[in-house]
């Protein structure tokens, strides 16, 4: 054991698992390491967290005065934060009484550079002003409280983080690359991410192809927006996103159905008397919707779905997403990461399938105009928000910059018009302000909440809960059959006079579709995904 100037008792250096450093509070998750230990106090330290000498030091970020070593923490008049890293000051610090300048021992060596010779944000060398001083960064326009890097000839100040801002990047809110510029082109611009004003006096990101596209520096480099890759001097590849080839007027060859050509039509011809569904989004094709129909089989795509690009960017993934169909998704029911519905049509995924989006949610990349909301909705953040339609707290909601009424992806992608066996007419998605006065659900006969959205018939005044009309299989075509481990699964349209009883909850299945599971010649029925999972 050895007596050290920085502790009252003898300590020794050993190689062991660190439980928790007395100074920084961190442990060691990578196995054995060198540790200072005091058995009397039962405490330990990283060797890098203790001072190597009791002498005063000269620090490059505080050249005017030497710094004195303090072993009992900062003085009472200090704000308790390291003047360089802004972390909490520990017991061992270097301090200047004249300037109230304090640094942790770990910042003695690993500190901010005094001079940055070739900053990315400016053509001149920058020097740190290591003191508490309020300033506005010329690269990002945000306010800082201390330690700006300054260019005296140009009268500019920068955050240290902004010195190394990338020049050219891809973000998930725009289809083109964007480049950092200082200053921006003068004008009244709005950031395409946070939807707040952009001060063109300061730096930001702009698109060379879209003259009115601008983004705040800090918004563009957010962890959920930028993939972290600098693209300066990297050649830009032109992506082939066209999903079909034009064969003749109104006739196309679509990449998802190359064996036959598709014909554009407005006539909805029912398949054997049954409603027809789009093979991309799995939703009903209404009589008013233009769609492509295979000239030789029953393959159908909404016109909107036929135009889905093969590659696209989306606010819920930092990576480029690819359209998946056919063999890529055969025998799979995927779960959309935006609306959390099960799906069986086309979908978009990143390379590792860490993000899966159905085509309806993928089409709402960053904003949404909705019939039941007076303002445009944007994906500004990925924080929790209370959906105005269903009242639930959700992540990744579309927000309104004019009012506090966010909308989640599940409600934002609800069909505006839908058919249900409870009424001969189409049901229309409505909000509480449009309630005709009847507040009992026609399907389950329970009371409806007028503060939530619902479906209603404008002719009959029928009102229905959204979940009763939609069920759990909105994005799955009826008739889907697949096998898994010898068990047969079928999605059945609930349009018969008698409704089966759910094996799990015991109620008659009231939703438009249900699961029929056949195992060892025994049939089981499940009215919802929850019932199936709880069985």
N, C-alpha and C positions, 0 to 999 in steps of 0.2 A: 504494500500500500504506500501511496505517496501523498504528501500534503501539497495541495494546489492553492494558489492565491485566491481563486474564485469560489472556494468552498471551505467551511469551518472544520470539516472532518476529513480524515484520510479517504482517498478514493483510489480505485484500481481500474485498470483497463483490461477487459476480458472480451472474449469472442462468444457471443450468445445471441439469443432472440431478444430484441428490444421490445419491451412492453409499452412504454410511453415515455418520450423524451420530456424532461422537466421544462425545457425551454420552448420547443416548438409544438409539443403535444403529440407529435406523430409517432407511430410505431413502425416496425419493420415487417413488411409482408413478404419479403424475398428471402427469408431464412436467416442464417447466422451472420453477424457482423460485429465489428469492434464497438464496444460500449464502455463508457465511463459509468462506474457504479459506486454508490455509497451505501454500505450495508446498514449503517446506523440510522440513516434517514430513509432507507429503502427507496431511493430515487436513482434515476439514471439519465444520461445525456448522450446525444450524438456528439462525437468529437468535433464536428464542424460547428456545433452550437455553443461551444465554450470559447472564451478568449484565449489566444495564444500567448499574450503578454500583458502585464499590467500597465504598460506605458501608454501615454497619449499617442494618438495617431493623426496623421494628416490625410484627409480624404479628398479625392479629386472633385467630388461634387460639393465640397465646402472648403474651398482653398483659403479663405480669409483667416480662419482660426483653427487651431488644433482641437480634436475631439477627445474628451476625457472619458475613461472607462468607468461606468457605474455598475455596481454588482447587486443593487437592491431595487432595481427597476427605475422607471422614470420619475422625475420630481413632480410634485403636486400641480405645478403650473403647466405641465405638458398636456397635450390633448390625447396622449396615450397611443399614438400611431407613429410608425416608422416614417420618417420624412421622405424616404425613397420608395419603399414597396407598399406603403399605406396599410400594412398588416399591424396587428396589435403588438406593441412593444413588450418584450419579454423582460426577464430579470437582468440579463447581461446586455447593456447597451453602451453606445458611444454617444456623448452628448456635448453640445456647445451651449453654455449658460447665456452667453451674450445674445445668441440668435435663436435660442430655443429650438435648436436643430438636433434631432435624435435619429440614430440608425441602429437596427439590430445587428448583433455580431455577424449574422449570416449575410448581411448586406455590406459588410466591410470589404469583401472581395467580390462577391457576386452582386454588383450594383449596376445602376444605369451608367452608360458611358458618358464621360464629360463632353466629348465632341463626337459628332457623327459626320464623317467626312463626305460620304456620298449618299445622302438620303434619297429615297425614292420619290418623296413628295416635293422636292425643291432642288434647284440647281446649285445652291451654295451650301457650304458646311454649316451645321447647326450646333449650338452650344447650350448645354443645360443651364437653366437658372434655378438652382436647387434651393427653393424657398417657397413659403406659402404666399402665393400670389394668384388672384383670380384673373383668368384670361379666357378668350374665345379662340379655339383652335381654327386656324385658317384652312386646314384640310377637311375637317368634318363639320365645322360650324357649331360644335357643342362646347359648353363651358367647361373649363378645368379649374382646379383649386390650388395646384402646386406643381412645381417642377416642369415648367414648359421648356421646350427646346426652341431657341430663338435665332433668328437671322437679323442681326442689327442693321445691316445696310438696307434690307427690304422691310424692316419693321413687321416681321411675321413671327407668329408663335404657333407651336404644334404640340399635341400630345405625343408622348413617346410611341404609343401604339400606332398613331397615324403616320409616323415617319416611314413605316414599312407597309403602308396600305398597298394591296396589289393594284397593278395598273389595268389589267384586262381580266375579266372574270365572266363566268356564266352564273346566273342566279335562277332559282326555280320560279320566278315571277315573270320571265320574259323569254321569248324565243331566240333573241339575238344576244351576242356578247355585248357587254357594257364596259366602258372605259372610265377611269378616274380622270377628272379634269379640275383644274383650279386656275382662275375662277370659272364658274359655269357661264353659259350664254345667258345674258340678262333677259329676264322675263318673269312672269307670274306662274311659277311651276308648282306642282304638287307631287310629293313623293309617292310613287306607285305602290309602295309597301305600307307605310303607316298612314298615308292619305293626309299628312300635314304639309304645310307650306315648305317649300325649299327656298332658302335664301341664296340667290345666285352669286352673292358676294363671296361666298366660301366655296370650298371644294365639294364635289359630289360625283356620282356616276351618271353617265349619259350614254345613249345608244346612237351610234353613228348612222344607223339606218332609219331610226324613228326620231324625227327632229324634236318631238315634244315629250320624249320619255326621259325622266330624271328620277334618281333615287338618292336619298341621303347616304353618306358614306357608312355610317354606323348601321343603317338598315340593310344595306347591300351585303355587308360582311357579317351579318348575324349568323350564328351557327345553324339555324334552321333554314337559312336562305341560300347561303353560299357553300359550295362543296369543298372549299379550302384550296383550290388549285389555281395558281397564277398562270395565265395563258398568254402573257406577253411573249412575242416572238414565236408562238406556236401557231402553225398554219390552221386556219379555220376550215373545217370540212363541211361541205354542203350536204345536208341530210335529205335523203329521198323519203318524203313522208306521204306521197300520193298513194292512196289505198286501191286505186283501180285504174284501168285503161278504158278509154272511150272507144267502143267498137262502131257505133253509129249513133244517130240522134236518139237519146233516151235508152240506149243499150250500152252496158258496161261489162267488163270482166273484172270482178272483184277478187282481191288477193285471198280472201277467206273462202272463196268458192270458185276456184279457177276451172273446175271441170265443166261448168255451164255458164252461159251469159245471163245477165239480169236485166229485166225490162222495167223502166220507170212507169208507174201507173198510179192513178188515184182511185181506181175501183177496188173496193175491198170485197174479194170473192172468198166466202167462207169455205174452210177446208172440211168437207163432209158435213156442213151445217154448223160447224163450230167456229168460234172466233179464232182469228189468226194472230200469232205473236211474232215479234221480231226476234231473229236468231242472235242478234248482238246484245240487246238490252233485256230480252225476254218479256218485254211489256206488250200489252195489247196494241194492235194497229187499229186506230179509230177510222171511221168512215171519211173523215176530213183530212187524213194524213197521206201525203204522197209517200210512196215506198217503192222499193225495187223487189220484184218477184222473179224467181228463177223461171226460165222459159221451159224447163224440163222437169223440175221437181218442186217440192214445197218450201224451199229455202227463201226466206224473206228478210229484208232489211229496211227499217225506216230510212228515208232519204238522209236524214241527219246522221244516222248511224253508219250509213254507207260512206259518208265523208269523214269519218273519224281518221285522224292521221296515224301513220304507223309509229311515229315517235312524237312524244310531247313532253313538256315540262309541267310540273304541278307543284303547288305550294306545300303539299304534304310530303314531298320527297326532294332531297337535294340532288338526286341523280336523275338522269334522263330515263323516261319510262317508255316501254315498248308495248304495242298492242299484241295481245295473245288471243288465239282462237284455234278452233279445230283440234288437232292432235295435241297442241300445247296445253289444253285444258280438258281433254277428254276424261270422262268418269270422275270429274272433280266438282265438288261444290265448294267454292272459295268463300271467304269472309272478307268483305270490303273493309278496309281500314279507315274509311271516312264515315260511312253510315252504319257500319257493323251489321248490315244485312247479308244473308247468304245469297250467293249468285251462281248461275250456271251458264251465262252467256259469255260474251267477250269480256276481257278485262285488261287493265294496264298494270305492268309490274316493272320494278327495277331489275338489274342484272341478277341479283341474288334472291329475288322474290321476297325481300324484306318488307316491301310495301306492295299491297294489292288493292287496286281500286276498280270498282265496276265502271262501266263506260259513262253512266249518268254522273257519278261523282267526279270522274276524271274530266268531264266536260266543264265542270265548275272549278277551273284551275285557281283563280284568284278573286273573282267577283261574280255577282249574280244580280240580275234584274228579276224581281219577283212580283207577280200580279198583286199579292196581298201585302206588299210592303211598299211604302211610298218612296223610299230612297234606294239607291244602289248599295249592295252589301259587298264587303271586301274581307278577304282573309288577311287581316293586318297583323295578328299575333297568333300564337298557338296556346294561349291561356284558356282557363275555364271561363265559360259564359253560360248564362241561363237562357235557353231557347224560348223565344216569344211564342212559338207554335205549340210546344208540348210542355213547357215549364221545367224541363230537366236540365241539370248542370252537365255540360259536355265540354270536352276539349275540342279544339280546332273548329270553332264556330265562325260563321261569316258575320262580320260586325258592320254596324251602320255608323258612319261618322257624324250623322245629323241627329240621331236619337239613340237611346240605350236599349235597342231591341235586336239582339243578335239572333241568328238562325242557324241551327245545326245542319249538317249535311243530310241527315236522315229526313228532316222535314223540308229542306230546300229542294230535294229531288222527288217529293211526292207528286204523283200525277195530278194535274190541274182538273182533269176530267176522267172519270172512271165508270165502268159498268159494274153493277152488282144485282144479284137475283132478287133483292128486296124491293126493287123498283124498276118499272119498265123504261124509265128515262135515264139519261146519264146523270151521275152524281157529280157535283161541282165542289171543289175544295173552297172552303169559306173560313172566315175569321169571325170572332164574336160579334163584331160590329154589324155583320150581315145576317145574324141569326133571325129566322122568320118568326120566332116566338114559340117553337116547339123544342123542348130540351130533353126529350127521352129518346134514346137510341132505338131505332127501328129494328136492329138486329139482336142486341142482347137485352133490350128493354130496361137498361139501367140509365140513370140520370147522366146527362152530359154536362161538362163544365164549359160555360159560355166564354170563359177567358182563354180557352184553348181552341185551336183550329179543329174543324170537323168537315164532314161531307154532307151536302144537302141536295135535295132535288128542288130546282127552281119552279117546277110545275106543281108538285104535290106537297111541298113543304116538309118532306121526310128529312130527318136529321140522323146521322150515324157517327159513332166514334170512328176515328181514322183507323185504329188498330182492328176494329171489327170488319171494316171494308177491305183493308189491305192484307191482314194476316202476316205470316212470317215468310211467305214465298213469293213476294212481289217480283223478284228478279230471277225467278225460275219458271221455265215453261211447263205447263201442265203436261203430264204424260211422260216426264223424265223417268227413266228406269236405269238403275245401275246396281251392280253386284259388289259386295265387299265381304270377303272371308266367308263365302258361301251363303250370305244373307241377301235377299232381294229387297231393294228399296224402290218405291214408286211414289211420285208426286201426283196426287189424284185431284181432279177438279171436283169440288163439292157442289154439284149442280143437280143431284138426284132428290127425289121427294123425301126419302129417308136419309138422315144423317147418321154416320157411325158414331159410336161412343169412343171417346179417347181412352186408351188403355191406362194412361197415367193419371189423369184428373177425373175421369168418370163422366165428364160432361159430353153432351152431343157436340160434335165439331161444328162451330159456327163460322169459321173462317172460310174464305173462298177456295182454299186448297188445304190438303192435309197429307201427312206421310202415311203410306201403307207399307208395312214391313212384314215380309214373309220369311219365316225360319222354320225348317223342319215341318212344312205343311201347315204351320199355324200362322194366322194373320193377326197383326197388331196394328192399331191405329193411333196416330198422334196428331193432335190439332195444332201444335206449335213446336218450335225448336226447344223451348224450355221444357215442355212435357217430354219430348224425346230424350233430352239430356238427363232429366230427372228419373227416367224409367229404370 
